[in-house]
Amino acid sequence: MVKIIVDSTSDIPQEEAARLGVTVVPLTVRFDEEEYRDGVDLLPAEFFARLAVCRELPTTSQVSSGVFMDVFREALADKDDEIVGLFLTHRLSGTYQSACIARNTFPRRKIYVIDSGTGSFGLWPLVREAVRMRDEGCSGAEIAARIEELKRRVILRIALETLKFAQKGGRIPMTAAVVGSLLHVKPILRIQDGKIEIEKKVRGNQAAYDFMAKMMDAEWDRTYTPSVTSAQCPDLLASFVRRLESETGMTAYDHHELGAVIGVYSGPGAVGVAYLMEKPGF
């Protein structure tokens, strides 16, 4: 049987992971001297509540190779078991490298470790496809080959409500953050091929939603369901979804609350969308 394993930066809730038959391995989130297992001891609402009052930004620690060895060993209980692992891009964490080290300790087993090139809700379209193929009886090799092909087409955009946390994290200078806040500038972050960049700066939420909706309408492969995220902001999420629906004709989407890996830079109030493009963006 093919076992699908992801890390907690995918922001898939435990209950949904259990329903899908997906194993989620948690990273560690550290606020000062306190450590929490991402998505286990520290859920999104609790994370953002603590983020709002902390002096120093929290840090995340990658999953160790030892933890992965234990997870892989349990997943390979039967001799015919295989593993397909989808992990946060190596450009944002060493978790993928840890999984590779663990894989190499089981040289005779079929373990396919994939650098997703994305993170957070950008992983969800890939996870959904992997689950579908597993349920249809595909082998681990077939699933891995398909995900390697599709990952080049994943694009993630997220609009920030505040510049405070991006500045704290060193993504933008303090002067730019102060001026941007006074002018109600909303930066739009784009993640593709593991790279995080500020793609565009606009004035106000509606302009940000307009830009992301128009880009999605031009790029989105409508045979795949998009993934929408929000950071503890139901009203902004509703407004954003209405804009996506009116521009793209979107009728269904997956929604997950934003977790620590991107939330540490976005802060609360962020909304975003990830989807598969019709053509690779390279």
Secondary structure as GFF3:
##gff-version 3
##sequence-region A 1 282
A	DSSP	beta_strand	2	7	.	.	.	ID=ss1
A	DSSP	three_ten_helix	8	10	.	.	.	ID=ss2
A	DSSP	alpha_helix	14	20	.	.	.	ID=ss3
A	DSSP	beta_strand	22	25	.	.	.	ID=ss4
A	DSSP	beta_strand	28	31	.	.	.	ID=ss5
A	DSSP	beta_strand	34	37	.	.	.	ID=ss6
A	DSSP	alpha_helix	44	51	.	.	.	ID=ss7
A	DSSP	beta_strand	59	61	.	.	.	ID=ss8
A	DSSP	alpha_helix	65	75	.	.	.	ID=ss9
A	DSSP	beta_strand	82	87	.	.	.	ID=ss10
A	DSSP	alpha_helix	95	103	.	.	.	ID=ss11
A	DSSP	beta_strand	111	115	.	.	.	ID=ss12
A	DSSP	three_ten_helix	120	123	.	.	.	ID=ss13
A	DSSP	alpha_helix	124	135	.	.	.	ID=ss14
A	DSSP	alpha_helix	140	150	.	.	.	ID=ss15
A	DSSP	three_ten_helix	151	153	.	.	.	ID=ss16
A	DSSP	beta_strand	154	159	.	.	.	ID=ss17
A	DSSP	alpha_helix	164	168	.	.	.	ID=ss18
A	DSSP	alpha_helix	174	182	.	.	.	ID=ss19
A	DSSP	beta_strand	185	192	.	.	.	ID=ss20
A	DSSP	beta_strand	195	203	.	.	.	ID=ss21
A	DSSP	alpha_helix	205	219	.	.	.	ID=ss22
A	DSSP	beta_strand	227	230	.	.	.	ID=ss23
A	DSSP	alpha_helix	234	248	.	.	.	ID=ss24
A	DSSP	beta_strand	254	257	.	.	.	ID=ss25
A	DSSP	alpha_helix	260	266	.	.	.	ID=ss26
A	DSSP	beta_strand	271	276	.	.	.	ID=ss27
###
